[in-house]
Amino acid sequence: MMPLMYYVGLSAIMFVLGIIGVLVRRNALVVFMSLELMFNAANLLFVAFSAYFQIITGQIFVFFVMTVAAAEVAVGLALMVEIFRTKHSIDLDQMSEMKG
Amino acid sequence: MHELTMNPIISLVPWVVFFPIIGLLLNLLFGRRWGEKGTGLVASLAAAASFALSAALAAQLARTPEAVTVHLLDWIKVGDFQVGWNFRVDTLAVTMMLVVSGVGTLIHIYAVGYMHSDVRHNGDPGRYTRFFVFFNLFIAAMLVLVTADNYLMLFVGWEGVGLCSYLLIGFWFEKGAEGIANARAAKKAFVVNRIGDFGLLVALFLLFWNFGSLDFKVIFEQAPALATAAPWVLTAVTLLMLLGVTGKSAQLPLYVWLPDAMAGPTPVSALIHAATMVTAGVYLIARSSPLYLQVPLAQSAVMWVGALTAFFAATIAVGQYDIKRVLAYSTISQLGFMVAAVGMGAFVAGMFHLVTHAFFKALLFLAAGSVILGMEHGQAHGQHSKGAHDEGSLDPQDMRYMGGLQGRMKLTFWVYLIGALALAGIAPLAGFFSKDEILLAALLKSPVVFAILLSSAFLTAFYMGRQIFMVFFGKPRSEAAAHAVENPPIITIPLAALAVLSILGGGLNLPGIYTLEHWLEHTLEYSLKVSFAVPVALASLLLALAGLLTAWWVYGRRVMPAVDGDPLTRSLGWLFRALHNKWWVDEVYHVLFVSSYQRLANFLASPFDTRVIDGIANGLGNVTVRAAAAFRRIESGFVRSYALVMLFGAAAILAFLIWR
């Protein structure tokens, strides 16, 4: 059995990669994928701790996160399609019409 | 006094207030449907019911003269502080109740006839009901005032009568010079009374602060202790009350509203501005006698205010041409007598003069109203017979256009004569005895005040004689006077009743018997006792006769020509002009207070409000706009920079949770 810290380390790396992806990329689709990476970093931690402490709750929580993430992606992609139709681009920095 | 042992008649006392209120509610709801007769009947019956109950209370008090408090309902209960609507039934309150409801009933009956003509003369018969609603409201408010058991309920009544006074002065609010004079007069009365009421209100605050209660009983019991502990409190309270009295009872320097109040219909002048409301100040001082007796300074202030007012107003009355204005200044002067009396500690004498004055001054005003109606009828007749005539514009209240009315209005003439002689202080009539008591008290207190009051008495006789000769003797000086007609019995019967009271009123407190003094003894712990002195009585009587004789010499000896001038204009010159112009007090007040107040208001309105106040408001707005402009740079619209900020935020919260 691998030590717990390996999982935590992997999860941290994934989370940081996700943050960097969200912050530096301008393509909305890539930003979405980075977000998914952050979700899954969290999911990995849930599952790892759940297995380590022998508590099933963490794994149940993961299912909820996955469903909510799926729903969020569905809404997000729908928005994205709509934005692409009007702007012919999904560059996030172009979507700044409500700035003060 | 416990509820159980309370006499059933005494416990009915709230009904003296309820009757007029029921009357006014009935008239408010059904007055239009019942017509003039029904309205007048309901209103008069309401006042008469109050009078009947007051008389029953008086009869009960004659058997057991102790003061009784009747609790009706709680009003304010805060901690230890309690104010209830309590009625105080004692000899002083019942005396006032009898005067208010008794004279009030007679004036109601008179008003049934008078207002019938007045609403037609002024061209709005629909206002008949409104008049009686206000009249009943006044009776109710005045009875609240005199039956109050604490200063707060007294203040409620005090303000209530002020409101009714305002409403009734402005009854023909669209009439008068430039269509605004009546409304102005009402406003003036209201504003001037506010100044006085401010004094009374502050006095109440001080009483509450120092006694923790506003009940008469509590305050009067603790007053001597406070007078030794903190004398300035009672001095301030009594002087501030005096300010209230100068407003309500039209004393120097706040008397200026009363002459203008004559803009109201004549029954209003008789009831409110002669017989009852304006005497509220005298009643207040008599009621607060335990406070005033602790403060000699306030007592002498009251005495001097009264005496100076008595003389000052009497001089102005000499120079007036308007029949009601003469009576108005006479009222101020007589109120000065009363205030001087209660200032001297002669509370009984003051109350005695209050009662007799209510009789004969109500009589004089109502008789003057009868004269005015007669003149108006004569005027209408003149216009009728001669077609359009330039006399249509003459003022039916101006004595210069009267003259010779004694033949045409016999009953009015006789009752007017009785009222004038009673006011002048001719021997067996009411005014002689009450004025004599005040003069005797003045002689005991201060010879200077005695001299002032004596000369006022002389002037009183003179201007009443002047009025009698100008109005009733000589030849008619206008078509209207020549065709004046006597009024119907509904007007003359109350006049006759008041004339009888004016003749017999002195019997209330005859020298030697002193009925009123023994009656009020149960309520007033102290009152300066005076004993009848023949020299003083003789002096005042002779002076009154001399005044009447002088008036005859000036106005009655020759037939006055039909010109505008007063014979005194030649002999007195500028002095008469000063009297006629009321010593220019209104003008001085206008320059000193009204116009400087208006300048202040203008200053506050145009530079101050537009610059300073608006500047603050607009400045605040500008600051907000600028701040918003600065902050909006943060809102760049770049989603990724928002995300970065969120990241920092989340990190900061986490760091806080970990390392706190």
Interface residues (C-beta under 8 A of the other chain):
Chain A: I19 V22 L23 V24 R26 V31 L92 D93 M95 S96 E97 M98 K99 G100
Chain B: F631 R632 R633 I634 E635 S636 G637 F638 V639 R640 A643 L644 L647
